[in-house]
Amino acid sequence: MTTTEISTGTKTRTPAVLGGNPAFEKTVSIIRPNLPPWSSVSKRLEDIYSSRMITNHKTVEELETKMARFVGSRHVVALSSCSSGLILTLKALGITGEVIVPSFTFSATGHAIYWAGARPVFADCSERDWNISIESIRKAVSKDTEAILAVHIFGNPAPVHALEEIAEQLGIPLIFDAAHAFGASVGNRRIGGFGTAEIFSLSPTKLLTGGEGGLLVTDSDELAAKVRMLRNYGDPGTYDCFAPGLNARMAEFNAALVLEGLPLVDPEITSRQNLAGIYYGELSRLPGIRFQEISDGSQHTYKDFTIVVDENGFGIDRDALHRCLLAENIQTKKYFYPPLHMQSAYMNLPHRSVDLTVTEWLTHNVLTLPLYSALGKKGVAGIASAIASIHAHTREIGLTRRQLQG
Ligand SMILES: *Cc1c(COP(=O)(O)O)cnc(C)c1O
C-alpha cells in the first residue's frame, strides 16, 4: 500500500502511523513566540540597566501610555501577569460572591476567582463561537451573582454587546479575561475597550509577550487607581496600606520587550488570518471537521486555531488524530481539555455549574493546530495535507488501532 485516492482525486501519501515518511522532518511546534529584533530590545535593556531604575519606572509608564492609545481606553495598568490582574480586579471591585464564568477556558480564569475569595459558577458556551453563552448566563444567575467573567476564546471576540446588556440588566460588573485577544476588535473598537475591565496576558504563548506580564484596561478612574495601589502591596504611597495588596508589578525589562513587540502584533494577525484561510480552504473539504464561527465585524487574533473533529464524519476521533499528527512530527494541543469543572483542583472547592452540554461536546472533540507566521504557507499547507491523508486512511488506521488494542 503506497498511495490512495482521496475525494479530490489527488494522490496522497501514506500517513506516518501506517509506516509512511513523516510529513515534516523536524517537529512543528504548536507555538512560537513572535519576538522583536534583538537589536531594538537590547538598546532598551541597556538604557534601563545603565539608569539603575529596573522596576516601577519610565518604561512601564511609556508602555501604559502607548497601550491606552493603542486600545483607545482611558487607563492601562501594567501587571506581573493576567492572573494577578484578574485577582486584583475582582478584589478592587469587592467581589466575594458568585462569578459566572465559562468552564471551557484555560485554568487560570477560574483560579483567579478563588484567589480573589469568590466562587465560580460555570456556564456553558455557544456551539457557534465557543464563547460563553448568554442563555447559559441567564440560567446561572442567582441572588449571589456579583460579576460575569467572560473570555474571548482563542482570540475570537465574545458577544461583547449582548454581555454588556445582560451585565447592565443585572447591575453587576462585566470583566473580560482577554488573554487571547490582544489585537482583536469588534466593529472599529479594539478588544480591551469593553465591559468594566479587560485583562490581557503577556506570557510567552500569547501573540504579544513580555516574557511574563499582564495589562488591565479600563475606563474607570477608580478601578485603575485601586489596582495601581493593589499591585504595589496596597500602598497609596504613604506606607499606610488601604488593603492587603500583592507585588504584582511589571518589571522594566518585561515592559521593554512588550514595547518593541507591539508593532509586530497587527502584521502577525494579518499573516495568521491569511494562513487560516489555507486551513479553512483545505480542511472544510473534509467531512467531520468544524470551525469556530466568527461574528460579522469581529476580528479574530488566531492566538489559537482550533478545530472540532467529529469522529462520525472524519473517521477517527480527536485523540487518534492527535496521535497520528504527532507521528507526522506535528504538535497539536487539546485546548481546552479538561475544562474547569472536570479538573481535580475544583472537585472539593465551592462552585456551581449549570447544564454544560456544549462544553462537554467541545472538550472531547477540540484539537488546536499550529498557526503562526513563521510556518508560512508551505507549513500550513503541509499540515492540512497531512490531515487530509490521515482522513483518506482512517479505515486502515482504525483497523490498526483495533489490532493494537487486541
Ligand atoms: C494564558 C492565560 C491566562 C493566564 O495568563 P498569565 O499571564 O499567565 O497569568 C489566563 N486566561 C487565559 C484564557 C489564558 O490563556
PDBQT file of the ligand as one rigid body, heavy atoms in Angstrom, charges set to zero:
ROOT
HETATM    1  C1  LIG A 501      -2.644  32.418  29.469  1.00  0.00    +0.000 C 
HETATM    2  C2  LIG A 501      -3.984  32.613  30.022  1.00  0.00    +0.000 A 
HETATM    3  C3  LIG A 501      -4.174  33.163  31.288  1.00  0.00    +0.000 A 
HETATM    4  C4  LIG A 501      -3.050  33.364  32.247  1.00  0.00    +0.000 C 
HETATM    5  O1  LIG A 501      -2.225  34.409  31.915  1.00  0.00    +0.000 OA
HETATM    6  P1  LIG A 501      -0.947  34.697  32.841  1.00  0.00    +0.000 P 
HETATM    7  O2  LIG A 501      -0.419  35.981  32.265  1.00  0.00    +0.000 OA
HETATM    8  O3  LIG A 501      -0.019  33.548  32.630  1.00  0.00    +0.000 OA
HETATM    9  O4  LIG A 501      -1.414  34.820  34.227  1.00  0.00    +0.000 OA
HETATM   10  C5  LIG A 501      -5.454  33.437  31.715  1.00  0.00    +0.000 A 
HETATM   11  N1  LIG A 501      -6.520  33.149  30.942  1.00  0.00    +0.000 NA
HETATM   12  C6  LIG A 501      -6.391  32.596  29.723  1.00  0.00    +0.000 A 
HETATM   13  C7  LIG A 501      -7.613  32.332  28.918  1.00  0.00    +0.000 C 
HETATM   14  C8  LIG A 501      -5.111  32.285  29.234  1.00  0.00    +0.000 A 
HETATM   15  O5  LIG A 501      -4.980  31.688  28.049  1.00  0.00    +0.000 OA
ENDROOT
TORSDOF 0
